[in-house]
Amino acid sequence: MSNILFVTSSIFGENSKSRTVALDLLTNLKLSEGAASVTTRDVAGLPHFDGDTLGALMTPAEKRDAAQTSRVALADALIGEAEAADTIVIAAPMYNFSISSQLKAWIDHIARSGRTFRYSAAGPEGLLKGKKVYIVAARGGLYANGGPAAAMDFQEPYLRGLLGFLGLTDVSFVYVEGLNMGPEAVANGFAVANKRIAQLVPTAIAA
Ligand SMILES: Cc1cc2nc3c(=O)[nH]c(=O)nc-3n(C[C@H](O)[C@H](O)[C@H](O)COP(=O)(O)O)c2cc1C
């Protein structure tokens, strides 16, 4: 049975467009893979990875106070979810031309030297290998495939670079775009996303 980690990171909760499209992708993945368990992690309420968190990680386990123990437990749980997954689906809104600060907080928690990457004589090595990643990128404007705002897309290159650093190199994007450009553009954005899902997941039911 395949193990899917579903990460949502929007400030709009159930009205999130990246989440809506990612749920369609998930439905199709589950259909195509037969049986799959899904772990959902909404990172919207995740704390920043701050000095106290770093301090907790650097304190030996037996010397941590209750707050430090709980900070380390959260970071360990997030890493454990990523390690356990065969497939990771990330619903990623574009905010200010990049990812949400909430998704950045998740990344800051899971990027840990010696666990998800390491440095060797040959340079950095990502340790989250052999997993498939899908990213549903929701945008108010048009960036994909040479769209008019392409030069301002710091979301896709950042995510590709960061995930690659962690060893996650098999990454496919689904774009849902034009979401701040009126009803027609929104309908078109969802139609394009559905076609892409059908292309990415061969047994997809999406039109
Ligand atoms: C704080 C904020 C910043 C945004 N910045 C951008 C932006 O830089 N470029 C863009 O195309 N859309 C931008 N948008 C529009 C979002 O990408 C759009 O609302 C999308 O639906 C967000 O995904 P979500 O619904 O999953 O949160 C922004 C929206 C918010 C709330």
The ligand as an SDF file (V2000), in Angstrom:
LIG
                    3D

 31 33  0  0  0  0  0  0  0  0999 V2000
   -1.1170   37.4610    0.9870 C   0  0  0  0  0  0  0  0  0  0  0  0
   -1.3430   37.0930   -0.4500 C   0  0  0  0  0  0  0  0  0  0  0  0
   -0.3340   37.3200   -1.3680 C   0  0  0  0  0  0  0  0  0  0  0  0
   -0.5250   36.9670   -2.7110 C   0  0  0  0  0  0  0  0  0  0  0  0
    0.4860   37.1740   -3.5820 N   0  0  0  0  0  0  0  0  0  0  0  0
    0.3310   36.8060   -4.8780 C   0  0  0  0  0  0  0  0  0  0  0  0
    1.3910   36.9630   -5.8030 C   0  0  0  0  0  0  0  0  0  0  0  0
    2.4750   37.4260   -5.4970 O   0  0  0  0  0  0  0  0  0  0  0  0
    1.1770   36.5790   -7.0710 N   0  0  0  0  0  0  0  0  0  0  0  0
    0.0080   36.0190   -7.4860 C   0  0  0  0  0  0  0  0  0  0  0  0
   -0.1070   35.6590   -8.6500 O   0  0  0  0  0  0  0  0  0  0  0  0
   -1.0130   35.8440   -6.6250 N   0  0  0  0  0  0  0  0  0  0  0  0
   -0.8840   36.2180   -5.3400 C   0  0  0  0  0  0  0  0  0  0  0  0
   -1.8970   36.0310   -4.4590 N   0  0  0  0  0  0  0  0  0  0  0  0
   -3.1060   35.3320   -4.9160 C   0  0  0  0  0  0  0  0  0  0  0  0
   -3.0340   33.8460   -4.5260 C   0  0  0  0  0  0  0  0  0  0  0  0
   -1.9830   33.1940   -5.2070 O   0  0  0  0  0  0  0  0  0  0  0  0
   -4.3740   33.1780   -4.8110 C   0  0  0  0  0  0  0  0  0  0  0  0
   -5.3310   33.7700   -3.9280 O   0  0  0  0  0  0  0  0  0  0  0  0
   -4.3600   31.6770   -4.6240 C   0  0  0  0  0  0  0  0  0  0  0  0
   -5.6940   31.2340   -4.6650 O   0  0  0  0  0  0  0  0  0  0  0  0
   -3.7100   31.2780   -3.3120 C   0  0  0  0  0  0  0  0  0  0  0  0
   -3.8460   29.8720   -3.0980 O   0  0  0  0  0  0  0  0  0  0  0  0
   -4.7900   29.3430   -1.9180 P   0  0  0  0  0  0  0  0  0  0  0  0
   -6.1980   29.6800   -2.3380 O   0  0  0  0  0  0  0  0  0  0  0  0
   -4.5530   27.8850   -1.8810 O   0  0  0  0  0  0  0  0  0  0  0  0
   -4.3850   30.0390   -0.6670 O   0  0  0  0  0  0  0  0  0  0  0  0
   -1.7510   36.3820   -3.1200 C   0  0  0  0  0  0  0  0  0  0  0  0
   -2.7620   36.1710   -2.1740 C   0  0  0  0  0  0  0  0  0  0  0  0
   -2.5670   36.5210   -0.8460 C   0  0  0  0  0  0  0  0  0  0  0  0
   -3.6540   36.2650    0.1450 C   0  0  0  0  0  0  0  0  0  0  0  0
  1  2  1  0
  2  3  1  0
  2 30  2  0
  3  4  2  0
  4  5  1  0
  4 28  1  0
  5  6  2  0
  6  7  1  0
  6 13  1  0
  7  8  2  0
  7  9  1  0
  9 10  1  0
 10 11  2  0
 10 12  1  0
 12 13  2  0
 13 14  1  0
 14 15  1  0
 14 28  1  0
 15 16  1  0
 16 17  1  0
 16 18  1  0
 18 19  1  0
 18 20  1  0
 20 21  1  0
 20 22  1  0
 22 23  1  0
 23 24  1  0
 24 25  2  0
 24 26  1  0
 24 27  1  0
 28 29  2  0
 29 30  1  0
 30 31  1  0
M  END
$$$$
